[in-house]
Amino acid sequence: MGTIVSLEPHRLKKEWEEEKKLLQELRVEEIKSTAENIFVPVFSRFHFPYSFLEEACMDLALEAFLSGGKFSRYVENGELAFRFKMQAVLAITSITTELYEFMSGWVEEPAAQRSDLKEIVECFVTYWWKRGLEAGTKRHLLRL
């Protein structure tokens, strides 16, 4: 009888190593300053630095960055292959919805109920997703 070997631990280890290398190109201060520049004008009365909102923004910016980095393996001729663009849109939409619902649910401020908050959150998540895509693409090009 043959032995069955699961490749899942090896896949997870490889994915973890890839994420660690990708995160070396990111600075926490950059995420904080971007989040502050985008969201402080929206939440004028809310104390943004060192708050739970800043932590959520950082967490989801990291998630978007890593998601973009994972999609970088599908870049052909400097652009994401067409068949993966819809998957990328779904990934960005998922992260955007999560951050938007968190913000609108926890912040008791009129700005949180504005319709353009969703657009602002989408811009923030898309920015970090594209940064991850660029960082991952650069890593792949340097490896070649």
Secondary structure, 3 states (H helix, E strand, C coil): CCCCCCCHHHHHHHHHHHHHHHHCCCCHHHHHHHHHHHHCCCCCCCCCCCCHHHHHHHHHHHHHHHHHHHHHHHEECCEECHHHHHHHHHHHHHHHHHHHHHHHHHCCCHHHHCCHHHHHHHHHHHHHHHHHHHHHHHHHHHHC
